[in-house]
């Protein structure tokens, strides 16, 4: 789908940036090592814009990139968003600066201008002009916070407005999201398998196969004594580790708390 500036403007203007009153008492939004992190109600416009940013990054690389909606160990009222680069690692520093420029833009017209500037600086000026541009690809995941689905959906809307195809992994850990970007872009077919489970659920078959293979290789035929107790603090780690409880039960007893 060709880039449509009017569509992007309307979408951006439909999700207002936080007001000065809302920002009072909170740190200024910034993209750091953990991406953006803030109280969840400050992040709606950020997530929408970062979906667009991820699409541009994918277009510049010609491979999928990732979006993870999470605030990790922060309290339940917080959330965040970070981008996984094409190598499955942290976003390139130059693109961290681009992310901040896009977040700071005021209104739809300025966002379109910033997107055009970034595309030119990144060496893909024709991406936003072509009638048949290569389609960006995004892999997205989220944690278990109650506000994560809404923020995730906003990021998806932003990416799709830029013509991207989005694969939603649903509830995953951050390492799982990074793993899939890494494995897909390295042609690791065995480790990048994703199976659809119905009801918009997916099974991360490749991830668990890789973890199991690595753990059994480490053991070299031995078994472990005593249970491994994992405290996931009611977070995303609990559903993330659950499949390994069964597949490794012959060599390791895992207890999830």
C-alpha positions in Angstrom: 0.0 0.0 0.0 1.6 3.4 -1.0 2.3 5.9 1.7 -0.7 8.2 2.2 0.3 11.4 4.1 -3.3 12.3 4.7 -4.1 9.0 6.3 -1.0 9.3 8.6 -1.9 12.8 9.6 -5.5 11.8 10.5 -4.3 8.8 12.5 -1.7 10.9 14.4 -4.2 13.6 15.2 -6.7 11.1 16.5 -4.3 10.1 19.3 -3.3 13.2 21.2 0.1 13.6 22.9 0.1 13.8 26.7 -0.8 17.3 28.0 1.4 19.4 30.2 -1.0 18.6 33.1 -0.6 14.8 32.5 3.2 15.1 32.3 3.4 17.1 35.5 5.4 15.1 38.1 6.8 12.6 35.5 10.1 12.4 33.8 10.3 13.6 30.2 9.7 10.8 27.7 12.9 9.5 26.2 14.3 6.4 24.4 16.9 4.8 26.5 18.4 1.3 27.0 15.0 0.0 27.8 13.2 2.0 25.2 10.4 4.2 26.3 9.0 3.7 29.8 6.4 5.7 31.6 3.0 5.5 33.2 0.8 3.7 30.6 -1.5 6.7 30.0 1.4 8.7 28.6 2.4 6.2 26.0 -0.6 6.0 23.5 0.8 8.5 21.0 4.3 7.0 21.5 3.2 3.5 20.6 1.3 4.7 17.5 4.4 6.7 16.3 6.8 3.9 17.1 4.8 1.5 14.9 5.5 3.9 12.1 9.2 4.1 13.1 9.5 0.3 13.1 8.1 0.2 9.5 10.7 2.7 8.4 13.5 0.8 10.1 12.4 -2.4 8.4 12.3 -0.7 5.1 15.8 0.6 5.5 17.1 -2.9 6.3 14.9 -5.0 4.1 14.2 -7.4 6.9 11.7 -7.7 9.8 12.3 -5.8 13.0 10.5 -6.2 16.4 8.4 -4.2 18.7 8.0 -5.2 22.4 5.4 -3.6 24.6 6.5 -4.0 28.2 7.9 -2.3 31.2 9.6 -5.4 32.6 10.0 -5.2 36.3 8.4 -1.8 36.7 5.1 -1.5 38.6 1.8 -2.4 37.1 0.9 1.2 36.3 3.9 1.6 34.0 4.4 0.3 30.5 6.9 0.8 27.8 8.0 0.1 24.2 11.3 -0.9 22.7 12.3 -1.8 19.2 14.4 -4.8 18.3 16.7 -4.1 15.4 17.2 -6.5 12.4 20.0 -8.4 14.2 17.7 -9.2 17.1 19.6 -6.7 19.4 19.1 -3.2 20.5 18.0 -0.4 18.2 20.9 1.3 16.4 21.8 4.5 18.2 21.1 6.7 15.2 17.6 5.3 15.1 17.1 5.9 18.8 17.7 9.6 17.9 15.1 9.3 15.1 12.6 7.8 17.6 13.0 10.8 19.8 12.5 13.2 16.9 9.3 11.4 15.9 8.0 11.4 19.5 8.6 15.1 19.9 6.8 16.1 16.7 3.6 18.1 17.3 0.6 17.0 15.2 0.1 15.0 12.1 1.7 17.4 9.6 4.9 17.6 11.6 5.0 13.8 12.0 4.7 13.4 8.2 7.6 15.9 7.8 9.8 14.0 10.3 9.0 10.7 8.6 10.1 12.1 5.3 13.3 13.6 6.8 14.2 10.3 8.5 13.6 8.3 5.2 15.9 10.7 3.4 18.6 10.6 6.0 18.4 6.8 6.2 18.9 6.5 2.4 15.4 5.4 1.5 13.9 8.6 0.2 11.8 6.8 -2.4 10.1 4.5 0.2 7.4 7.1 1.0 7.0 8.1 -2.7 6.9 4.8 -4.5 3.6 3.4 -5.7 5.0 -0.1 -5.2 7.5 0.1 -2.3 8.8 -3.1 -0.7 6.6 -4.0 2.2 8.1 -3.6 5.7 7.7 -6.5 8.2 7.1 -6.2 11.9 7.1 -8.8 14.7 5.3 -7.6 17.8 4.8 -8.9 21.3 3.5 -7.7 24.7 3.6 -8.5 28.4 0.6 -9.4 30.7 -0.2 -5.8 31.9 -3.9 -5.0 31.4 -3.1 -1.9 29.3 -0.6 -3.7 27.0 -3.2 -4.9 24.4 -4.3 -1.3 23.7 -0.8 0.0 23.4 0.1 -3.0 21.2 -2.8 -2.3 18.9 -1.8 1.3 18.5 1.7 0.3 17.5 0.1 -2.1 15.0 -2.1 0.7 13.6 1.0 2.9 13.1 3.0 0.1 11.4 0.1 -0.8 9.1 -0.5 2.9 8.2 3.1 2.7 6.7 2.2 -0.3 4.7 3.8 -2.9 7.0 2.7 -6.5 7.5 2.6 -7.3 11.2 2.9 -10.7 12.9 1.5 -10.4 16.4 3.0 -13.0 18.8 0.6 -12.0 21.6 2.0 -12.5 25.2 5.7 -13.2 25.1 8.8 -12.4 27.0 11.2 -9.8 25.6 13.9 -12.5 24.9 11.3 -14.5 22.9 10.6 -11.5 20.8 14.3 -10.8 20.2 14.9 -14.5 19.4 12.4 -14.5 16.6 13.8 -11.4 15.0 17.3 -12.9 15.3 16.4 -16.3 14.0 14.2 -15.3 11.1 16.8 -12.8 9.8 19.5 -15.5 9.9 17.5 -18.1 8.1 17.3 -20.4 11.1 14.2 -22.2 10.0 14.2 -24.8 12.8 14.5 -22.2 15.5 12.1 -19.6 14.0 9.0 -21.8 13.7 5.7 -20.3 14.9 2.5 -22.3 14.9 -0.9 -20.8 14.9 -2.9 -22.1 17.8 -6.4 -20.7 17.0 -8.2 -17.8 18.7 -5.3 -15.5 17.6 -2.9 -17.6 19.8 0.5 -18.8 18.6 2.9 -21.5 19.8 6.5 -20.5 19.8 7.7 -23.9 18.7 11.1 -22.8 17.5 12.0 -20.9 20.6 11.3 -23.8 22.9 13.0 -26.3 20.7 16.2 -24.2 20.8 16.1 -23.8 24.6 15.5 -27.5 25.1 18.2 -28.5 22.6 20.8 -26.2 24.3 19.9 -27.4 27.8 20.1 -31.1 26.9 23.5 -30.4 25.2 24.7 -28.7 28.3 23.7 -31.7 30.5 25.5 -34.2 28.2 23.2 -37.0 29.2 23.0 -36.2 32.9 19.9 -35.3 34.9 19.4 -32.6 37.6 18.8 -33.3 41.3 16.2 -31.4 43.1 13.6 -29.1 41.7 14.3 -25.8 39.9 11.9 -23.3 41.6 11.1 -20.2 39.4 9.3 -17.2 40.9 7.8 -15.3 38.0 6.1 -12.7 40.3 2.8 -13.3 38.4 4.4 -11.8 35.3 4.9 -12.8 31.7 7.7 -15.2 32.7 5.1 -17.7 34.0 3.4 -18.5 30.7 6.8 -18.1 29.0 8.4 -20.9 30.9 5.4 -23.2 31.2 6.0 -25.3 28.0 9.4 -26.3 29.2 8.0 -27.8 32.4 6.7 -30.7 30.4 9.4 -31.1 27.7 12.2 -31.2 30.2 10.5 -33.2 32.9 12.7 -36.3 32.3 15.8 -34.4 33.2 14.7 -31.4 35.3 11.7 -30.8 37.7 10.6 -27.2 37.2 8.2 -25.6 39.8 6.6 -22.3 38.9 5.6 -20.0 41.7 
